[in-house]
Amino acid sequence: MILFGTNPIAWANDDDRSIGADIATTRILDEAGRQIGFDGIENGHRWPDEPEELRALLGSYGLKFISGWYSTELLVRSVEEEIAACQPHLAKLKHNACRVMIVCETSNAIHGDAGRAVNDRPTLSANEMKAFGAKLEAFAAYLAGQGVTLVYHHHMGTIVESPEDIDAFMAATGPHTHLLFDAGHCAFGGGDPEAVLAKHIGRVRHFHAKNIRPAVVAKVRAEGWSFLKGVVEGAFTVPGDQEGGIDFAPLLGQLATAGYGRNEDAWIVIEAEQDPQVRNPLLYQTLGLATLKRLSKEVGLI
């Protein structure tokens, strides 16, 4: 079954907490759950850490806890250390019946540094990627034993950003490691979302419906902006925005053909951070959800 979700970064940013700091947590939940009607929401810094408190809070607004970002540091610590470090987050996921853990390596990431151009992001050599992939696969195998699927989030400002990075990463990992496909980060990273999704769709277990504004993305690259400046200036937006550059119908069509959500619950999440003072989250998220539902019906996904 296909479920539609959102992420609180549309209202209150996690990487720069001054963005949306004035927006009440109750407003986020009320708009996402009661007004717009999302099925669930991903993790954010406003939510309680205690698993049952989290479940009860979101449930009171008609929302399920989808999953949430977990920052691995496998480039600088062992698999055993990573397993130990993830236990509080894993407990939160298991208590809330989450199927996936969203993972990204952040030990050398720069997307949260407002003083660094996103163009200067870290990279790995072929051998370094193979070594990293082996460690991540071992971590993913542990999670699989706990009933949780690891989905890796390719992301701007990190070691897995470009389509070539995604290819190398998928080749370096094994059957326990799956992909969180993010249309916006794929396009921002220089990829063709349709081509990249088609290549790796057999291992996609989570989908972020993030759109981009191509003119803003071009300025980020040309003028050496940080990732955070790009966010504030409007690099990202939602499906259905006339300024957006991604056609989601073919992507959703690929998911339908591949049987995404056919035998188990599967999420399509609008993770599209913008400046809420400039672009009202209630209006944009409403547009995004309506667009995804309309297109999903048209292509036979729902």
TAJOFEN-V799693 format. One record per run of one state. SS is the DSSP state (H for helix, E for strand, L for the rest). FROM is the first residue (numbers start at 0). LEN is the number of residues. If there is no record, write none. Layout:
ss=<SS;SS>
from=<FROM;FROM>
len=<LEN;LEN>
This chain:
ss=<L;E;L;H;L;H;L;E;L;H;L;E;L;E;L;H;L;H;L;E;L;H;L;H;L;E;L;H;L;E;H;L;H;E;L;E;L;H;L;H;L;E;L;H;L;E;L;H;L>
from=<0;1;6;7;10;24;36;39;41;50;59;63;65;68;72;78;85;86;95;99;105;117;120;125;145;148;153;162;172;176;182;188;192;203;208;210;212;213;223;226;233;235;237;247;258;265;270;280;299>
len=<1;5;1;3;14;12;3;2;9;9;4;2;3;4;6;7;1;9;4;6;12;3;5;20;3;5;9;10;4;6;6;4;11;5;2;2;1;10;3;7;2;2;10;11;7;5;10;19;3>
